[in-house]
């Protein structure tokens, strides 16, 4: 249910950004506001509290973000408060980022390795995957010592597994079938 809600609100904000050619700016500001609302416990508690009226929350948004964020984003936050959806801000941010990535032909993913990869190797892998998928691939390196060696690439729902652990597990299965 939250994904449907997040999708609708993110698409609405994205369309506003498209009309005024400011989708990137809106995302950057939305990301900052979302981060502030989720990391600042006092602000988070006020926004979640049923004891604080919607009008008080809206006044707080006006005060906190006066001149600091785009008016369209500020009005968007007010709508979220009016509709009781401000708690969905993180999901809305994530959905908005997906829309922005689609617009800019970007796929974000992870390359998981046993040891930290240097930037040069990551860029090389991004270049090869960009050719394969006809999109601009950006990867973030995560370290997981349990894979022993090789790399595991995750791009959305796609997984490219070149890890030693998977190969060893496959050999183990083949040997157990023989025995």
Buried (B, 14 or more C-beta within 10 A) or exposed (E): EEEEBBBBBBBBBBEBBEEEEBBEBBBEBBBBBBEBBBEEEEBBEBBEEEEBEEEEBBEBBEEBBEEEBBEBBBEBBBBBBEEEBBBBBBBBBBBBBBBBBEEEEBBBBBBBBBEEBEEEBBEEBBEEBBEEBEBBBBBEBEEBEEBEBBBBBBBEEEEBBEBEBBBEEEEEEEEEEEE
